[in-house]
């Protein structure tokens, strides 16, 4: 099978071999890739299926166009947010599944398209919506111009882990009194006085991460999707999740270890814990120096794997 989705500049898949190995693919299995992106992982999964099937989710119109290159009987593209995982699979009579992959990073194509507003490297509109066709969803510009100072402080501190979040929020509010912040260049200029010298790239990446998470409700969507994996995976099925920042990784780690996102695992009347997954990775799998040299976005990737237990969720 030939597809530019495999490992081209559109989206070079991170930890590809490790993801495929973790899924424990069998030719007749049923699998889900909840983050199609550029299709790098999906293309390689489909290559190994004979009478099996892969369902790939994405809400991005560019991803839907890319998915056309994988058209074949073993593949179905689902244009939906992965928070609707169980319902979309049930509607297609595709339950249960043998393995599920989630690559939580923004695709290379999204980062490299200036109009999407994800990257600090370009000027462009402050958009950051994963589904730019959703007119009801707020953009990053909406967040910056409409949220009050306290809300901005919370977002920058919680989602971006920005050290001077309170000062940053106040600076944004002061700047927007002069004019609305609509472009990346305008935002950079507005917050330049509070951007640490010598650490500009890291700081701006944190600010953009915070805005992107808020715009797309990413952490809530991740929790909803992970909770549903206990419903959709058969006992023995594999859950493979790759995250790129500590907020995501902490949720995944806690879910695999405790069956919940905060606090300790719940116990039954006899003091036994009922966990939906057994973690197969005590420490996350990370990219090698060789892979990082080829793809800098692999530097922050952390891969965790769990197997569905026979215990009730």
DAWOHU-V804228 format. One line per field, one symbol per residue. ss: DSSP state (~ for helix, > for strand, _ for the rest). psi: psi as a letter, one per 40 degrees, with the letter a starting at -180 (. if undefined). burial: 1 if it has 9 or more other C-alpha atoms within 8 Angstrom, else 0. A space follows every 50 residues. Layout:
ss: ???
psi: ???
burial: ???
//
This chain:
ss: _______________~~~~~~~~______>>>>______~~~~~~~~___ __>>>>>>__~~~~~~~~~~____>>>>>__~~~~~~~~~~_____>>>> >>>____~~~~~_~~~________>______________~~~~~~~__~~ ~~~~~~~~______~~~~~~~~~~~~~~____>~~~~~~~~~~~_____~ ~~~~~~~~~~~~~~~~_~~~~~~~~~~~~~~~>>>>>>>>>>>__~~~~~ ~~~~~~~~________>_____>___>>>_____>___~~~~~~_~~~~~ _>>>>>>>_____
psi: hhheecfaddhhhifdddddddefiideihihhegdbeeddddddddehc eaihhhiiehddddddddeehidehhhhgiieefcddddddeffiiieih hhheihiddddehdededieeiiiigcehdgeegeeiiidddddddiidd dddddddddefhdfdddddddddddeddiiheidddddddeddehhhefd dddddddddddddddefddddddddddeddddhiheihhhhhieiddddd dddddddeeidiaiiiiaeeeiighdihhehdiihiiiddddddgdeede hhhihihhieii.
burial: 00001110011111100011011010111111111111111111110110 01111111110011011001000111111011011101110001011111 11110011111011011111001111111001000001111111101010 01111111111100100111111011000011110110011000100001 00111111111111110110111111011111110111111111000110 11111111111000101000000111111010000110001100100111 1111111110000
//
